[in-house]
């Protein structure tokens, strides 16, 4: 039978040991605050202050309307460029986009001759290039349509597209990247803290002291998971309410308690994985290398930064066995779409089943590890 008193005392020991490790404690604070904020604001999926050069060979009212339509914060003020300067400007990366309006453009539009506008794009910044090209195409098409409806009395479009944006009406990319950064930090800290706690005891020789005490392997392992998981949960509250909500303006649509219930279940998996890696490593350096090999694929394949639909079919099926994928889906559903338990219960069940399997497997490995130390 497990002793709750033993687990409680071991939890107190783990928290005290963590607080004494100043470097690790400061890193944890940094990860839950500055790291989340920097990733949310530094990685933007929006077009912001893109540089635009314009070659206006028409000098007409229509071309001027198109140039005036490019406004901050999406674009910087358009810069007029001579035709002979375009190649040199693109070679020196002065502009991400160069729009070339040909001569007699307005006259050709009014005559219905479908003239072409050339758009040069510096695709070294591939995300900005793709988004910006669509923005510019939409702006030019809209301005030409308004010009024709006003000056040529053209008929209205037969089909008008009405956009209804749900869950993030202002299209704030920091809300998405910030929430995903928080999940990345939680996963990283859960694996790192529990694994580092075991490696620290092994290197300092305190693990042998535990082995001669009347405690079970399960009690030692649960104490490490509960203590470190509790500290991570407390720090994540600061990250969620101070960084994401107060500083970035994230609107939490669903239940915070439901989100943290899913987080608590997921932390059992991540912490058990950290203990498993620590039993395989012989030194802290080896543990750090193994952590990097596991952490990065888990994040890249979780759907947090790359849509699952963009992956090959076999990989989409394989990531269903990854608890991080279900945790990301759970978080997006609760925090962004306000989903309740009746919607996210499959994710809860998947994380619970995989977490239980991870804890059981790590416990078996931990018992073998302890027997090797005796």
C-alpha positions, -999 to +999 in steps of 0.1 A: +000+000+000+012+035-008+018+058+021+004+093+016+026+105+044+057+093+026+046+109-006+039+142+012+073+142+028+091+133-004+071+161-022+084+186+004+119+174-002+115+178-040+102+214-037+129+224-013+155+209-036+141+228-066+140+261-047+176+257-037+187+251-074+187+289-082+197+284-118+169+260-126+144+281-106+153+313-125+151+295-158+116+283-149+105+318-142+121+330-174+104+303-194+069+310-181+072+348-186+097+362-211+100+331-232+063+329-237+060+366-244+090+367-268+077+337-288+041+352-290+052+386-302+084+376-321+068+350-344+040+367-363+017+351-388+004+385-399+018+410-425+033+439-405+051+469-420+060+452-453+083+473-475+067+481-509+082+498-539+060+511-567+068+518-604+039+540-616+042+544-654+006+553-657+003+584-635-035+582-635-062+586-609-066+548-607-029+541-602-029+568-574-059+552-557-041+518-557-009+533-542-029+552-515-046+520-505-015+505-490-016+517-455+000+509-421+002+486-402+002+461-430+026+481-452+051+508-449+045+540-470+050+530-506+082+543-522+082+554-558+109+536-578+122+543-613+120+513-637+157+511-641+163+509-604+140+478-597+166+451-602+192+468-581+167+475-553+155+438-553+191+425-553+199+447-522+167+436-504+154+471-501+118+460-508+099+428-502+074+438-529+076+459-560+044+468-578+048+478-615+018+496-630+021+498-668+014+528-690-022+534-701-034+512-673-065+532-665-075+536-701-071+498-707-092+491-676-121+514-687-119+498-722-122+463-708-089+451-722-078+434-689-043+449-685-017+432-663+001+445-633+035+430-624+043+422-588+078+413-579+082+394-546+114+387-526+105+352-513+135+348-490+109+356-463+086+330-476+057+334-450+056+372-455+059+368-492+029+344-495+006+364-472+017+398-487+011+386-523-025+377-513-030+410-496-017+430-525-038+411-550-069+417-529-062+454-525-056+460-562-087+441-572-109+459-546-096+494-558-102+485-594-137+473-586-146+505-567-131+527-595-152+509-621-184+511-601-180+548-595-166+560-629-180+534-653-213+527-636-204+490-637-229+464-624-225+450-589-210+416-585-234+388-589-220+371-558-208+390-528-187+372-502-196+380-466-170+371-440-179+360-405-148+354-384-153+332-354-134+330-321-107+355-330-125+384-348-095+407-348-072+380-362-046+385-335-018+360-342-003+366-308-032+349-291-025+317-310+013+317-308+012+327-272-011+298-262+011+274-281+042+288-266+027+282-231+021+246-241+056+242-253+070+256-220+048+233-199+059+203-218+095+213-217+095+221-180+077+189-171+102+167-188+132+188-177+124+193-140+115+157-132+144+142-152+168+168-137+156+160-102+165+123-106+198+131-122+206+156-095+200+130-068+221+105-086+250+128-091+249+142-055+246+107-040+213+114-022+195+086-042+213+060-021+198+076+010+163+072-004+170+035-012+177+026+024+146+044+037+112+025+040+098+040+008+086+024-024+097+031-059+062+042-068+062+067-039+095+082-050+083+085-086+049+099-077+065+125-054+087+137-082+057+139-106+034+156-081+059+181-067+074+193-100+040+192-117+025+213-089+052+239-093+047+240-131+010+244-127+015+274-103+039+290-127+016+285-156-011+304-138+012+334-139+020+328-176-017+325-185-032+354-166-003+379-165+015+373-199-013+359-222-043+377-208-030+409-193-001+417-216-012+401-249-050+406-244-059+369-249-096+364-245-102+331-227-134+317-241-137+285-221-133+272-186-099+277-170-105+249-146-113+225-174-081+236-192-060+230-160-077+196-155-064+186-189-030+201-181-027+181-149-035+149-167-010+157-194+018+166-169+017+130-156+027+118-191+054+145-196+068+140-161+069+102-165+087+107-198+113+129-180+119+102-154+122+075-181+148+096-200+167+102-167+169+064-161+186+059-195+211+088-192+243+085-171+251+122-169+232+154-170+247+162-204+234+129-218+200+137-204+200+172-220+208+156-254+181+130-251+156+158-240+163+177-272+158+147-293+124+140-278+111+176-272+115+189-307+097+162-326+069+162-300+063+199-306+067+199-344+043+170-348+017+182-323-002+205-346+008+235-326+027+252-354+021+230-384-015+219-393-020+182-392-037+183-426-004+194-442+013+162-431+014+130-451-015+106-444+007+080-426+021+107-404-014+120-395-022+085-383+010+082-364+006+114-344-027+102-331-006+082-307+012+113-295-004+128-263+009+163-272-013+163-302-044+157-281-033+183-255-029+209-283-064+201-296-078+203-261-062+236-254-073+252-286-109+240-281-112+252-246-092+285-246-101+297-281-135+282-289-150+278-254-156+241-257-169+221-228-163+186-215-190+172-238-167+182-268-132+176-255-138+144-236-122+122-264-089+143-259-092+139-221-096+101-225-067+098-250-043+118-228-054+098-197-049+064-214-015+073-229-004+090-196-013+059-176+006+037-200+036+061-198+036+061-160+033+023-158+062+019-183+084+045-166+077+028-132+089-005-145+121+012-159+125+031-126+124-001-106+151-016-128+171+016-124+168+014-086+178-022-085+210-013-105+219+013-079+217-011-050 
